[in-house]
Amino acid sequence: MKRYDLRHLKTDFEPRMKEILDEHKKGEVAIFLFEIGDFSAIQRSADVIKEHGYELMNSLKFNEVDWTIVVKKD
């Protein structure tokens, strides 16, 4: 299990998230932190997860501006 802090990328976290997901192997778990902004990032992240064949295991608001998701490669 690895944790990836993408908050420094603000709303442009998707390309880096895709790179990370492409590197993971079946059965691996990844935790991502990113800024939610206007909440559209939450749906975008879920779309990226599904598109890459991952299972979204958990999704929660971490604080006022950050979101955390836990994903696992199927």
Beta strands, then each sheet from edge to edge (+ up, - down):
strand 1: 2-5
strand 2: 29-35
strand 3: 54-61
strand 4: 66-73
sheet 1: 1+ 2+ 4- 3+
end
